[in-house]
Amino acid sequence: MTPKEGRICSNFRQAKDKRLQIEIDADVYFSGEETEVLNILSKFGYEVEEYRTKPTGPQYRGRPKIYDENTMLELYKEGNSDVEIAEIMGTCRQLIYGWRTKNMLPANGRKKRSPNKKSRTVGAVTAH
């Protein structure tokens, strides 16, 4: 047994998280090649078959969402503007804008005035 093999076996024996220790030893001694570490451990009688494959399951994919996209879509379909959706959901309008542009949705804009309200018109001034 070489000194390197002895350190790898000792590290593995003492490790609480065996999977992590294999990754660390692979980085330290073999530039990230886990198969080399696993081969050494199996050569000296350690059970390592369960560590030959990477763990599967949900992987970290960025920051967790702090909003519900279905609720945002419903509010958008109701005709609410980015600012109105943000106020209802308790977030900022930039987040709503980013979500809307990512989903290629056009801006709803401001709501139209109701027909019973008089519109403001500025009369033209003519010079005599």
MARKOLMI-239647 format. One record per atom (N, C-alpha, C): residue number from 1; atom name; x, y, z. Coordinates in steps of 0.2 Angstrom, whole numbers, plus 5000, padded with zeros to 4 digits. Example, Ala and Ser with C-alpha at 12.3 -4.5 7.8 and 13.67 -1.06 7.14 Angstrom:
2
<r 1 "N" <5066 4972 5039>>
<r 1 "CA" <5062 4978 5039>>
<r 1 "C" <5066 4984 5039>>
<r 2 "N" <5064 4989 5035>>
<r 2 "CA" <5068 4995 5036>>
<r 2 "C" <5064 5000 5039>>
//
This chain:
128
<r 1 "N" <5004 4994 5000>>
<r 1 "CA" <5000 5000 5000>>
<r 1 "C" <5004 5006 5000>>
<r 2 "N" <5003 5011 4995>>
<r 2 "CA" <5007 5017 4995>>
<r 2 "C" <5004 5022 5000>>
<r 3 "N" <5008 5027 5002>>
<r 3 "CA" <5006 5032 5006>>
<r 3 "C" <4999 5035 5004>>
<r 4 "N" <4999 5037 4998>>
<r 4 "CA" <4993 5040 4995>>
<r 4 "C" <4987 5035 4996>>
<r 5 "N" <4987 5029 4994>>
<r 5 "CA" <4982 5024 4995>>
<r 5 "C" <4980 5023 5003>>
<r 6 "N" <4985 5023 5007>>
<r 6 "CA" <4984 5023 5014>>
<r 6 "C" <4980 5029 5017>>
<r 7 "N" <4981 5035 5014>>
<r 7 "CA" <4978 5041 5016>>
<r 7 "C" <4970 5041 5014>>
<r 8 "N" <4970 5038 5007>>
<r 8 "CA" <4963 5038 5005>>
<r 8 "C" <4959 5033 5009>>
<r 9 "N" <4961 5027 5010>>
<r 9 "CA" <4958 5022 5014>>
<r 9 "C" <4956 5025 5021>>
<r 10 "N" <4961 5028 5024>>
<r 10 "CA" <4960 5031 5031>>
<r 10 "C" <4955 5036 5031>>
<r 11 "N" <4955 5041 5026>>
<r 11 "CA" <4950 5046 5025>>
<r 11 "C" <4943 5043 5025>>
<r 12 "N" <4942 5038 5020>>
<r 12 "CA" <4936 5035 5019>>
<r 12 "C" <4933 5031 5026>>
<r 13 "N" <4938 5028 5029>>
<r 13 "CA" <4936 5025 5035>>
<r 13 "C" <4933 5030 5040>>
<r 14 "N" <4936 5035 5041>>
<r 14 "CA" <4934 5040 5046>>
<r 14 "C" <4929 5045 5044>>
<r 15 "N" <4927 5045 5038>>
<r 15 "CA" <4922 5050 5035>>
<r 15 "C" <4915 5048 5038>>
<r 16 "N" <4911 5054 5039>>
<r 16 "CA" <4904 5053 5041>>
<r 16 "C" <4900 5053 5035>>
<r 17 "N" <4902 5057 5030>>
<r 17 "CA" <4899 5057 5023>>
<r 17 "C" <4904 5054 5018>>
<r 18 "N" <4903 5048 5017>>
<r 18 "CA" <4907 5044 5013>>
<r 18 "C" <4907 5047 5005>>
<r 19 "N" <4902 5048 5003>>
<r 19 "CA" <4901 5051 4996>>
<r 19 "C" <4905 5057 4995>>
<r 20 "N" <4904 5062 5000>>
<r 20 "CA" <4908 5068 5000>>
<r 20 "C" <4916 5067 5000>>
<r 21 "N" <4918 5062 5005>>
<r 21 "CA" <4925 5061 5005>>
<r 21 "C" <4928 5058 4999>>
<r 22 "N" <4924 5054 4995>>
<r 22 "CA" <4926 5051 4989>>
<r 22 "C" <4928 5057 4984>>
<r 23 "N" <4923 5062 4984>>
<r 23 "CA" <4924 5068 4980>>
<r 23 "C" <4930 5072 4981>>
<r 24 "N" <4931 5073 4988>>
<r 24 "CA" <4936 5077 4990>>
<r 24 "C" <4943 5073 4988>>
<r 25 "N" <4943 5067 4990>>
<r 25 "CA" <4950 5063 4988>>
<r 25 "C" <4951 5063 4981>>
<r 26 "N" <4946 5063 4977>>
<r 26 "CA" <4946 5063 4969>>
<r 26 "C" <4949 5070 4967>>
<r 27 "N" <4947 5075 4970>>
<r 27 "CA" <4949 5082 4969>>
<r 27 "C" <4956 5083 4971>>
<r 28 "N" <4958 5080 4977>>
<r 28 "CA" <4965 5081 4979>>
<r 28 "C" <4970 5077 4976>>
<r 29 "N" <4968 5071 4975>>
<r 29 "CA" <4974 5066 4972>>
<r 29 "C" <4973 5065 4965>>
<r 30 "N" <4967 5065 4962>>
<r 30 "CA" <4966 5063 4955>>
<r 30 "C" <4963 5068 4950>>
<r 31 "N" <4963 5074 4952>>
<r 31 "CA" <4960 5080 4947>>
<r 31 "C" <4953 5078 4946>>
<r 32 "N" <4949 5076 4951>>
<r 32 "CA" <4942 5075 4951>>
<r 32 "C" <4940 5068 4948>>
<r 33 "N" <4944 5063 4947>>
<r 33 "CA" <4943 5057 4944>>
<r 33 "C" <4941 5052 4950>>
<r 34 "N" <4934 5052 4951>>
<r 34 "CA" <4932 5047 4957>>
<r 34 "C" <4933 5040 4956>>
<r 35 "N" <4933 5038 4949>>
<r 35 "CA" <4934 5031 4948>>
<r 35 "C" <4941 5028 4951>>
<r 36 "N" <4946 5033 4951>>
<r 36 "CA" <4952 5031 4953>>
<r 36 "C" <4952 5029 4961>>
<r 37 "N" <4949 5034 4964>>
<r 37 "CA" <4948 5033 4972>>
<r 37 "C" <4944 5027 4973>>
<r 38 "N" <4938 5026 4969>>
<r 38 "CA" <4934 5020 4970>>
<r 38 "C" <4938 5013 4969>>
<r 39 "N" <4942 5013 4964>>
<r 39 "CA" <4946 5007 4962>>
<r 39 "C" <4951 5006 4968>>
<r 40 "N" <4954 5011 4971>>
<r 40 "CA" <4959 5010 4976>>
<r 40 "C" <4955 5007 4982>>
<r 41 "N" <4949 5010 4984>>
<r 41 "CA" <4945 5008 4990>>
<r 41 "C" <4943 5000 4989>>
<r 42 "N" <4941 4999 4983>>
<r 42 "CA" <4938 4992 4982>>
<r 42 "C" <4944 4987 4982>>
<r 43 "N" <4950 4989 4979>>
<r 43 "CA" <4956 4985 4979>>
<r 43 "C" <4958 4983 4987>>
<r 44 "N" <4956 4987 4992>>
<r 44 "CA" <4958 4985 4998>>
<r 44 "C" <4952 4983 5002>>
<r 45 "N" <4947 4981 4999>>
<r 45 "CA" <4941 4977 5002>>
<r 45 "C" <4935 4982 5004>>
<r 46 "N" <4935 4988 5003>>
<r 46 "CA" <4930 4992 5005>>
<r 46 "C" <4924 4992 5000>>
<r 47 "N" <4918 4991 5003>>
<r 47 "CA" <4912 4991 4998>>
<r 47 "C" <4910 4998 4996>>
<r 48 "N" <4911 4999 4989>>
<r 48 "CA" <4910 5005 4986>>
<r 48 "C" <4905 5005 4980>>
<r 49 "N" <4902 5000 4979>>
<r 49 "CA" <4897 5000 4973>>
<r 49 "C" <4892 5005 4973>>
<r 50 "N" <4889 5006 4979>>
<r 50 "CA" <4884 5011 4980>>
<r 50 "C" <4886 5018 4979>>
<r 51 "N" <4893 5019 4979>>
<r 51 "CA" <4896 5026 4977>>
<r 51 "C" <4898 5027 4970>>
<r 52 "N" <4897 5022 4966>>
<r 52 "CA" <4900 5022 4959>>
<r 52 "C" <4895 5027 4955>>
<r 53 "N" <4889 5028 4957>>
<r 53 "CA" <4885 5032 4953>>
<r 53 "C" <4884 5038 4957>>
<r 54 "N" <4883 5044 4953>>
<r 54 "CA" <4881 5050 4957>>
<r 54 "C" <4874 5050 4959>>
<r 55 "N" <4873 5053 4965>>
<r 55 "CA" <4866 5052 4968>>
<r 55 "C" <4861 5056 4963>>
<r 56 "N" <4855 5053 4962>>
<r 56 "CA" <4850 5057 4958>>
<r 56 "C" <4845 5060 4962>>
<r 57 "N" <4841 5064 4959>>
<r 57 "CA" <4836 5067 4963>>
<r 57 "C" <4835 5075 4961>>
<r 58 "N" <4831 5078 4965>>
<r 58 "CA" <4831 5085 4963>>
<r 58 "C" <4838 5089 4964>>
<r 59 "N" <4840 5092 4959>>
<r 59 "CA" <4846 5096 4959>>
<r 59 "C" <4844 5103 4960>>
<r 60 "N" <4849 5107 4963>>
<r 60 "CA" <4848 5114 4964>>
<r 60 "C" <4848 5118 4957>>
<r 61 "N" <4843 5121 4956>>
<r 61 "CA" <4842 5125 4949>>
<r 61 "C" <4841 5132 4951>>
<r 62 "N" <4845 5136 4954>>
<r 62 "CA" <4844 5143 4955>>
<r 62 "C" <4840 5144 4961>>
<r 63 "N" <4839 5151 4962>>
<r 63 "CA" <4835 5153 4968>>
<r 63 "C" <4828 5150 4968>>
<r 64 "N" <4825 5148 4974>>
<r 64 "CA" <4818 5146 4974>>
<r 64 "C" <4814 5152 4972>>
<r 65 "N" <4808 5150 4969>>
<r 65 "CA" <4803 5155 4967>>
<r 65 "C" <4800 5158 4973>>
<r 66 "N" <4799 5164 4973>>
<r 66 "CA" <4795 5167 4979>>
<r 66 "C" <4788 5169 4976>>
<r 67 "N" <4786 5167 4971>>
<r 67 "CA" <4779 5169 4968>>
<r 67 "C" <4776 5163 4965>>
<r 68 "N" <4770 5163 4964>>
<r 68 "CA" <4766 5158 4960>>
<r 68 "C" <4764 5160 4953>>
<r 69 "N" <4767 5157 4948>>
<r 69 "CA" <4766 5159 4941>>
<r 69 "C" <4759 5158 4939>>
<r 70 "N" <4755 5153 4942>>
<r 70 "CA" <4748 5152 4940>>
<r 70 "C" <4744 5158 4942>>
<r 71 "N" <4745 5161 4948>>
<r 71 "CA" <4742 5167 4950>>
<r 71 "C" <4744 5173 4946>>
<r 72 "N" <4750 5173 4945>>
<r 72 "CA" <4752 5179 4940>>
<r 72 "C" <4749 5179 4934>>
<r 73 "N" <4748 5173 4931>>
<r 73 "CA" <4745 5172 4924>>
<r 73 "C" <4738 5174 4924>>
<r 74 "N" <4734 5172 4930>>
<r 74 "CA" <4727 5173 4930>>
<r 74 "C" <4726 5181 4931>>
<r 75 "N" <4730 5184 4935>>
<r 75 "CA" <4730 5191 4936>>
<r 75 "C" <4731 5195 4929>>
<r 76 "N" <4736 5192 4925>>
<r 76 "CA" <4738 5195 4919>>
<r 76 "C" <4732 5194 4914>>
<r 77 "N" <4729 5188 4914>>
<r 77 "CA" <4723 5187 4910>>
<r 77 "C" <4717 5191 4911>>
<r 78 "N" <4717 5193 4918>>
<r 78 "CA" <4711 5198 4920>>
<r 78 "C" <4712 5205 4917>>
<r 79 "N" <4718 5206 4914>>
<r 79 "CA" <4720 5213 4912>>
<r 79 "C" <4724 5218 4916>>
<r 80 "N" <4726 5215 4922>>
<r 80 "CA" <4730 5219 4926>>
<r 80 "C" <4737 5221 4923>>
<r 81 "N" <4739 5227 4925>>
<r 81 "CA" <4746 5229 4923>>
<r 81 "C" <4751 5226 4927>>
<r 82 "N" <4757 5227 4925>>
<r 82 "CA" <4763 5224 4929>>
<r 82 "C" <4763 5227 4936>>
<r 83 "N" <4761 5234 4937>>
<r 83 "CA" <4761 5237 4943>>
<r 83 "C" <4756 5234 4948>>
<r 84 "N" <4750 5233 4945>>
<r 84 "CA" <4744 5231 4948>>
<r 84 "C" <4745 5223 4951>>
<r 85 "N" <4748 5219 4946>>
<r 85 "CA" <4750 5212 4948>>
<r 85 "C" <4755 5212 4954>>
<r 86 "N" <4760 5217 4954>>
<r 86 "CA" <4765 5217 4959>>
<r 86 "C" <4762 5219 4966>>
<r 87 "N" <4757 5224 4965>>
<r 87 "CA" <4754 5226 4972>>
<r 87 "C" <4750 5221 4975>>
<r 88 "N" <4746 5217 4970>>
<r 88 "CA" <4742 5212 4973>>
<r 88 "C" <4746 5206 4976>>
<r 89 "N" <4752 5204 4973>>
<r 89 "CA" <4756 5199 4975>>
<r 89 "C" <4761 5201 4980>>
<r 90 "N" <4762 5207 4981>>
<r 90 "CA" <4766 5210 4986>>
<r 90 "C" <4774 5209 4984>>
<r 91 "N" <4775 5210 4978>>
<r 91 "CA" <4782 5210 4975>>
<r 91 "C" <4783 5216 4971>>
<r 92 "N" <4789 5216 4968>>
<r 92 "CA" <4790 5222 4964>>
<r 92 "C" <4788 5221 4957>>
<r 93 "N" <4787 5227 4953>>
<r 93 "CA" <4785 5227 4946>>
<r 93 "C" <4790 5224 4942>>
<r 94 "N" <4797 5225 4944>>
<r 94 "CA" <4802 5222 4940>>
<r 94 "C" <4802 5214 4939>>
<r 95 "N" <4800 5211 4945>>
<r 95 "CA" <4799 5204 4945>>
<r 95 "C" <4794 5202 4940>>
<r 96 "N" <4788 5206 4940>>
<r 96 "CA" <4782 5204 4935>>
<r 96 "C" <4784 5205 4928>>
<r 97 "N" <4788 5211 4927>>
<r 97 "CA" <4790 5212 4920>>
<r 97 "C" <4795 5207 4918>>
<r 98 "N" <4800 5205 4922>>
<r 98 "CA" <4804 5199 4920>>
<r 98 "C" <4800 5193 4918>>
<r 99 "N" <4795 5191 4922>>
<r 99 "CA" <4791 5185 4921>>
<r 99 "C" <4788 5186 4915>>
<r 100 "N" <4784 5192 4914>>
<r 100 "CA" <4780 5193 4908>>
<r 100 "C" <4785 5192 4901>>
<r 101 "N" <4790 5196 4901>>
<r 101 "CA" <4795 5195 4895>>
<r 101 "C" <4798 5189 4894>>
<r 102 "N" <4799 5185 4900>>
<r 102 "CA" <4802 5178 4899>>
<r 102 "C" <4797 5174 4895>>
<r 103 "N" <4790 5175 4897>>
<r 103 "CA" <4785 5171 4894>>
<r 103 "C" <4782 5174 4888>>
<r 104 "N" <4785 5179 4885>>
<r 104 "CA" <4784 5183 4879>>
<r 104 "C" <4776 5185 4879>>
<r 105 "N" <4774 5188 4884>>
<r 105 "CA" <4768 5191 4885>>
<r 105 "C" <4768 5199 4884>>
<r 106 "N" <4764 5202 4880>>
<r 106 "CA" <4764 5209 4879>>
<r 106 "C" <4761 5212 4885>>
<r 107 "N" <4763 5219 4886>>
<r 107 "CA" <4761 5222 4892>>
<r 107 "C" <4753 5224 4892>>
<r 108 "N" <4750 5223 4897>>
<r 108 "CA" <4742 5225 4897>>
<r 108 "C" <4741 5232 4897>>
<r 109 "N" <4746 5236 4900>>
<r 109 "CA" <4745 5243 4901>>
<r 109 "C" <4740 5245 4905>>
<r 110 "N" <4739 5252 4905>>
<r 110 "CA" <4734 5255 4910>>
<r 110 "C" <4727 5253 4907>>
<r 111 "N" <4722 5252 4912>>
<r 111 "CA" <4715 5251 4910>>
<r 111 "C" <4712 5257 4907>>
<r 112 "N" <4707 5256 4902>>
<r 112 "CA" <4704 5261 4899>>
<r 112 "C" <4699 5264 4903>>
<r 113 "N" <4698 5271 4902>>
<r 113 "CA" <4693 5275 4906>>
<r 113 "C" <4686 5272 4904>>
<r 114 "N" <4682 5272 4909>>
<r 114 "CA" <4675 5270 4907>>
<r 114 "C" <4672 5276 4903>>
<r 115 "N" <4667 5274 4899>>
<r 115 "CA" <4664 5279 4894>>
<r 115 "C" <4660 5284 4897>>
<r 116 "N" <4658 5283 4903>>
<r 116 "CA" <4654 5289 4907>>
<r 116 "C" <4658 5294 4909>>
<r 117 "N" <4664 5294 4910>>
<r 117 "CA" <4669 5299 4912>>
<r 117 "C" <4671 5303 4906>>
<r 118 "N" <4671 5310 4907>>
<r 118 "CA" <4673 5315 4902>>
<r 118 "C" <4680 5314 4901>>
<r 119 "N" <4682 5314 4895>>
<r 119 "CA" <4689 5314 4894>>
<r 119 "C" <4691 5322 4893>>
<r 120 "N" <4698 5323 4895>>
<r 120 "CA" <4700 5329 4895>>
<r 120 "C" <4703 5331 4889>>
<r 121 "N" <4701 5336 4886>>
<r 121 "CA" <4704 5339 4879>>
<r 121 "C" <4706 5346 4880>>
<r 122 "N" <4711 5347 4877>>
<r 122 "CA" <4714 5354 4877>>
<r 122 "C" <4712 5357 4871>>
<r 123 "N" <4709 5363 4871>>
<r 123 "CA" <4707 5366 4865>>
<r 123 "C" <4713 5370 4862>>
<r 124 "N" <4712 5370 4855>>
<r 124 "CA" <4718 5373 4851>>
<r 124 "C" <4717 5381 4852>>
<r 125 "N" <4722 5384 4853>>
<r 125 "CA" <4722 5391 4853>>
<r 125 "C" <4724 5394 4846>>
<r 126 "N" <4719 5399 4844>>
<r 126 "CA" <4721 5402 4837>>
<r 126 "C" <4723 5409 4838>>
<r 127 "N" <4727 5411 4835>>
<r 127 "CA" <4729 5418 4835>>
<r 127 "C" <4725 5422 4830>>
<r 128 "N" <4723 5428 4832>>
<r 128 "CA" <4720 5433 4827>>
<r 128 "C" <4724 5438 4825>>
//
